[in-house]
Amino acid sequence: MHAAVVTEFDKPPRWEEFAEPQPADGEVVVDVLAAALHPRVRSQANGSHYTSTDELPLIPGIDGVGRMPDGSLRYFLLPDTRFGSMAERVAIDPRRSLPVGDGQDPVAVAAAMNPGMSSWVALRRRAQLQPGQSVLVLGATGSAGQLAVQIAKHLGASRVVAAGRDADALATLPGLGADTVVSLAGDPADAAAAVGEAAADVDVVVDYLWGAPAQAVIPALLTRRPDRSKTLSWVEVGAIAGPDLTIASAMLRQADLRLMGSGQGSVTARGILEELVPLMAEVAAGTFTLDVDPRPMAEVESVWTEKPNARQRTVFTL
């Protein structure tokens, strides 16, 4: 078969021949129809993700839609493995999969499930968002952030503040459920102050940026809270702007700030799989809007080197 193969962490995958998958007990081999290029997949392929074992060669891809031996379609989620979904065939554990209904677009499912899962799990399992609470999405102009705005509203948020740099994407967010939008472009201190003013009373932050933007926004927001004893659950989901930040100890003493992450390890595998079921139902119903860029998987090497469009989710197809 052919697959997107990584042989060096500093080079893109190449479409080349690779050994057929060998299913373990309980696994089945599926024909891959669609596999999305998530930021998580890029970090997997360059060896920077925290689950990386530095083993090569590897096939990137953590999920996708495949055709089962009986002809049915299923969305599947792979465990940490060197043999990912960007291949003509992959071995999956059916217990980590969900049926894709008749009439559902496999490309749309592959595009939406991973980025949707990031905020869905963060809000339901980590922050435990309650209907009527308010949410700030930091980094709302990327594809995952746009879904986070929609998902927060869908889960009952009374108010959603969306902050991001892309002006064109920012302008679309009110139509997706954002009550207030804040630009992060320009002077970082001014941008942080604007976020603090707009989101001073939120209950939950879903943070896709971390790094310098979060470091500036945390004090700007906390010092403006009308009631600093009101819990602020800050859920770090991504680190697009950098892996580290510094928080003054006073910030933790003068406000009820609860920092947490959402990802592999902070939520059990069973918990994540349980959340896939209601999320899939909403994706199937067309509840959420996402811009998708389908590309032939055979073009993986050239597509990989293109400048990513954060507002779109690229999906490789076969």
N, C-alpha and C positions, 0 to 999 in steps of 0.2 A: 504494500500500500504506500501512499504518499502522506507526508506529514510536514508540518512546520517544525523544523529541527533547530534547536539552539546548541551550537558546539563551542561557542565562546561567549562569555557574558557581555563583552563590549561590542558584539556584532548582532545584527537582527537575525531572526530565524530565516531559514531557507527552506523552500518547498522541495523536498527530496524524498527518495525512497527510504522507508524505515520498516523495521520488523513488525509483523502483525501482532496485535495485542494478545496477551495470554491471560485469559480470565482466571481469577482465583475462585475458590469455592463460593458459590452463591452469586457470582457475577455473570453478566451476559455481555456479549459484544454487540454494539449498536452501530449503525451507519450514521455518521454525523451529518446533520443538515445545516446547522448554524451554530457558531460559537463567537461570542463577543470579545472585543479587545478592550477590556476594562483596565483602568490604572493598576489594579491589583495584578493583572496578567503581565503588564509591562515590568513591574517590580519582580515578579516571579522570574521573568525571562532574563533580567539583568542581574539576578542574584541578590538584590537589595531587600527583598521582603523578609520580615522577621521569621518566617517559616522556612527560609531557604536552607538547604543542606549542602549547597555548592557542588552537587553531583551533576555531571554532564556525561553524555548529551541529555537534553530534556525536550519534551514537547510542551509548549505553554498552553494555557487554557484551563479554567477552573469550573466551567459549566457549559451547558449548551442544550440543544434539542437534537435528539437522535431518533432513528427509526428502529424499533425493536424487531426481533426475528419474526414476530407474528404480524408485522406491518403497522402496528400502532406507534404513535409518536409520544415521546416523553421528554419533559425537561429534566435534566439530571445535574446534580451537584457532585463534583469529584472531591475525594479526600486529598490531603497533601500527597502528591505523587509526581514523579518525573514524567508520567505519561498522561499528558493533558488532552484537552478536547479539540485542539487544532490539528486534526488528522482525519483521514477518511473514515477510520473506525476507531472506537475506543471501548475499553471494558468498563462497565458501570455496575454499581450495586443498585438493583431496582428499589431497594428500601430508601435510597437517597434520590428518588425521582418522583415526578408527578405526571399524570396524564395530560397531554395537550389535546384539547377537544377538537372535534371536526370543525373546520372553518377558521380555526385560530391560525394566525400567521406565525410560523416558527421563528422567523427573523425578529418579529416584534417581541415575542416571548424571550428569546435569547438576549435581546437588547435591554429589556426592562427589569428582569428579575434581580440581577446582581446590584445595580445601582439603587433600585427600589428597596431591596433588602437592607441596604446600609442604614437608611433612616427609619424604615419600618421596625427593624429590630432595636435600633437605638431608642426609639420613642416608646415602644411597647415593653421591651424587656429590660432596658437599662434605666431610662428616665421614668418609666411607667407613667406616661402622660395621661392626665385625667381630662375628660371633656370640660371645656371652659377655660383651661389653662392656656397660656400664650407661649409662643415659640419664636426664637431667633434662629435663622439659618445663616450661618457664616460661610460664605463661599457658595451662594445660591445660584450663580450664573452658569455653573457647569451642569452637565446632564444629571448627575446624581443630586445636585443641589436643587435643580428645577423639580425633580421628582419629590424631594424632601418637602418643598413648599406645598405641593399637592397632597402629599401623604399626611402632613401635619394637619391640614384642613380636614381631610377625610376622617382622621382619627378624632376630630372634635375640638381642635384648637380654636379658641375664640378670636385669636389675633395672631397673624404671622408676619414677622418682620424679616425681609430678605435683603441681605447685604452681599454685594459682589462687585467686580471690576468691569465686566463686559457691559457697556452701555446698551447695546442692542438687545442682549439677553435680559438685562434688567428691566427694560421697557416692556417685555412680554410677561413679566411675573405677576402683575396685578390681574391679568387675565387667567392666570393659573391658581390664584387664591391668595396672593400676597396682599396684605392690607397696607403695608408700608414698605418702600424700597429705599435703600441707602447705598450710595456709590462708595466703593473703597478706592477709587482712583484718586490721584492727586496726593497731597501731603498726607503721610500716614497718621500724624497726630490729629489733623483735622478730620480725617475719615473716622478714626477711632472715637473722637468726640461726637461726631454725628450719629454713629451707631449707639453710643452710650445714651444720647438724648432720646433716640427713637425707641430703644429697647430697654430702658431703665427698669421696667417693672415685669419683664418676662419671667416665666417659670423655668424654661428649658432652652438651652442653646445646643443646636446640632452643628458641630464645627468640622468643616472639611478642610480648613486651612492650617490651623495650629501655627507654630513658628511666630514670626514677628507680628503679623496681624492680630493673632489671639493675645499675644503679650501686651499689645497696646490697648485692645478692646476690654480686657478683663478689668483693669483699674478704672477705665473710662466708664464702664457700665456699673461696676459695684459702687463707686463713689456717688453715683447719681440715683441710686435706688431709694425710693421713698421710705421703704421699710427694709433695712439691711438684714433683719432677722428672718425675712422671707426666703425660703430655700431657693437657690439657683442651682439647677442640675446642669452642669456643663459636660456634654458628651462629645468626646473627641472621636471622630469617625475617620478622618483623613488627615494627612500632613503635607498637603501640596506646597505650602509655603515654608516648610522646614520641620525637622524632627524634634526640635527642642525649643523651650522657652524658659524664662525665669519669672517667678512670681514672688513679689515681696511678701514676707511673712505677715505683715500687717493686713494684707488683703484677706488672709485666711482667718484672722482674728476679728476683724471688724465687719464681717459679713458671713452669711451661711452659704458658702460656696462649696459645692460638692463636685469634685472633678472625677470623671470616670471615662473609660474608653468603651468602645463597642466593636467587637471583632472576634476572630477566632481565639478562643481561650477565655474571654470575658463572658461569653454565652456558650452553654454546652451545645454540642453538635445536635443533640435531640431537640433542644430549645429552638435552634435555628431551623431545623427541619419542620418543627411544628408551626413556625411562623410562615413557612413557605406556602402552606395550604391556603390560608385566607388571602395572602398576597397574590397568589396565582389566580384566585377567583376574581380579584379586582382587575388584574392585568387582562384576564380573559374577557371581562365585561367592558373593557375599554375605558376604565375609570380615569386612567392617567395618560397624559400626553408626553411623548418623547420623540425627538428628532433622531432618526436612524439612518445610517449610511452603510448600506450593504455592499460588500466587495467580495470578489471571488477569492477563495482561500489560496489558490495557486499564486496570487499576487501578494502574498503576505510580506515578502521581503521589501518590495517597493512601498507598500502602504505603511509599513512599520516606520520607515524613515521620513514620512511626510510629517509636517507640523500638525500635531493633534488639534482638532476643533473641539474645544471643551464642551460646546453646546450640543454636539452630536455623539452618539454612541456607534462606533464602527462595529459591524457584524460581518464575520467571514462566513461565506456560504459555499455549499457544495451541491 
